[in-house]
Amino acid sequence: MDVLIEKAITVGSSNVEIGEALAEKARAALTELASKYFGRITKGSVHFGREGIEYRCTANMQCAAIPMMSAEASHKDPHIALAVAVDRLGKRLRRTKRELHDSKPGHGPKGMPEVSR
């Protein structure tokens, strides 16, 4: 993995021992999300914690000039918790990109023709 990406994305845990495979999977997931919606990731972090029998995964990321976005998920398997948190983060990024696109002149909401005066 790229050295710049490893510095931009931190993976940590509290009360949980995570392996290098899960850390690499988290970095790859955030990198893929960033490249899909906004290009390159500026800052990102993934944190795992234990709550009873479930693992809680919190994913944060910032791309370009958009504010920091985060998503959380809990599951008995940390890999599934990561996948759900990344899916939720992707949904937020997609909505943010749509809002930015729709706010530009000439780009109205879908199905609404541009009215010229």
Backbone torsions as a table, in degrees:
resi	resn	phi	psi	omega
1	MET	NA	151.4	-177.9
2	ASP	-62.2	139.1	-178.6
3	VAL	-65.2	-38.1	178.4
4	LEU	-63.4	-37.3	179.3
5	ILE	-68.2	-39.9	179.2
6	GLU	-63.5	-33.3	177.3
7	LYS	-76.3	-31.7	-177.1
8	ALA	-78.7	-27.0	-176.7
9	ILE	-116.0	119.8	177.0
10	THR	-105.9	142.3	178.4
11	VAL	-125.0	124.8	-178.2
12	GLY	-139.7	175.0	179.5
13	SER	-155.1	160.2	173.2
14	SER	-134.7	130.8	-178.7
15	ASN	63.0	17.3	-178.9
16	VAL	-140.5	137.9	173.9
17	GLU	-99.2	109.8	178.8
18	ILE	-101.6	146.3	179.9
19	GLY	-87.2	171.7	179.6
20	GLU	-67.5	-30.3	179.8
21	ALA	-64.4	-42.4	178.8
22	LEU	-68.2	-38.1	177.9
23	ALA	-63.8	-43.7	178.2
24	GLU	-65.0	-38.7	178.5
25	LYS	-63.1	-40.1	178.9
26	ALA	-65.9	-44.3	178.7
27	ARG	-62.6	-42.9	-179.7
28	ALA	-65.0	-39.6	-179.6
29	ALA	-65.1	-44.2	178.9
30	LEU	-67.4	-38.3	178.4
31	THR	-63.9	-42.2	178.8
32	GLU	-64.3	-41.9	177.4
33	LEU	-61.1	-45.9	-178.4
34	ALA	-62.4	-43.6	-178.5
35	SER	-69.4	-28.5	-179.4
36	LYS	-71.5	-39.8	-172.8
37	TYR	-106.0	-42.5	-172.6
38	PHE	-130.5	6.9	179.6
39	GLY	96.7	-111.7	-173.9
40	ARG	-101.6	145.0	179.4
41	ILE	-81.0	137.2	177.1
42	THR	-89.9	-50.8	-179.3
43	LYS	-147.1	145.8	177.0
44	GLY	-158.8	153.9	176.1
45	SER	-152.4	149.5	175.2
46	VAL	-131.4	131.5	-178.6
47	HIS	-129.7	133.7	178.0
48	PHE	-112.3	139.9	176.7
49	GLY	-141.6	164.7	-178.9
50	ARG	-112.2	129.7	175.8
51	GLU	-129.8	98.8	-176.5
52	GLY	66.6	-122.5	179.7
53	ILE	-94.7	-2.0	-177.2
54	GLU	-107.1	154.7	173.5
55	TYR	-100.2	136.5	175.9
56	ARG	-107.6	129.3	178.8
57	CYS	-116.6	126.7	175.9
58	THR	-117.1	122.8	-179.9
59	ALA	-115.0	129.9	178.2
60	ASN	-125.8	141.8	174.1
61	MET	-155.9	153.6	177.3
62	GLN	-135.0	130.0	177.8
63	CYS	-123.8	137.2	175.5
64	ALA	49.6	-125.8	-174.9
65	ALA	-102.3	6.7	179.1
66	ILE	-78.6	153.7	-180.0
67	PRO	-70.0	165.5	178.6
68	MET	-62.2	132.6	178.8
69	MET	-119.6	147.5	179.9
70	SER	-140.7	159.1	177.3
71	ALA	-149.7	150.0	-179.0
72	GLU	-128.8	155.0	174.9
73	ALA	-155.8	151.1	176.7
74	SER	-126.9	142.8	176.9
75	HIS	-164.9	163.0	179.0
76	LYS	-70.7	-23.1	178.7
77	ASP	-108.8	125.6	-178.1
78	PRO	-64.6	-29.6	178.6
79	HIS	-67.1	-39.8	178.1
80	ILE	-70.6	-38.9	176.8
81	ALA	-60.3	-40.6	176.8
82	LEU	-63.3	-45.8	-178.7
83	ALA	-61.5	-42.1	-180.0
84	VAL	-68.0	-41.9	178.6
85	ALA	-63.4	-40.5	179.3
86	VAL	-67.6	-38.2	176.3
87	ASP	-61.9	-43.3	179.0
88	ARG	-65.7	-38.8	177.9
89	LEU	-66.1	-39.7	176.7
90	GLY	-62.0	-38.4	178.0
91	LYS	-64.4	-41.4	178.4
92	ARG	-65.8	-40.9	178.6
93	LEU	-64.9	-41.0	179.1
94	ARG	-62.6	-43.2	179.1
95	ARG	-66.0	-39.2	178.3
96	THR	-64.8	-42.7	179.0
97	LYS	-63.8	-39.6	178.0
98	ARG	-64.2	-41.6	178.1
99	GLU	-62.6	-42.4	178.4
100	LEU	-65.1	-39.3	180.0
101	HIS	-68.7	-42.7	-178.1
102	ASP	-71.9	-22.0	-178.4
103	SER	-80.9	-10.2	178.5
104	LYS	-76.5	148.3	178.3
105	PRO	-61.5	138.0	178.5
106	GLY	88.7	-4.1	178.8
107	HIS	-118.8	87.2	178.1
108	GLY	-84.6	177.7	176.5
109	PRO	-61.8	157.5	-179.0
110	LYS	-59.5	138.9	178.0
111	GLY	83.2	-6.0	-179.2
112	MET	-106.5	113.3	179.4
113	PRO	-69.9	150.1	178.1
114	GLU	-71.7	129.5	-179.5
115	VAL	-97.0	124.8	177.8
116	SER	-104.0	143.5	-177.7
117	ARG	-120.5	NA	NA
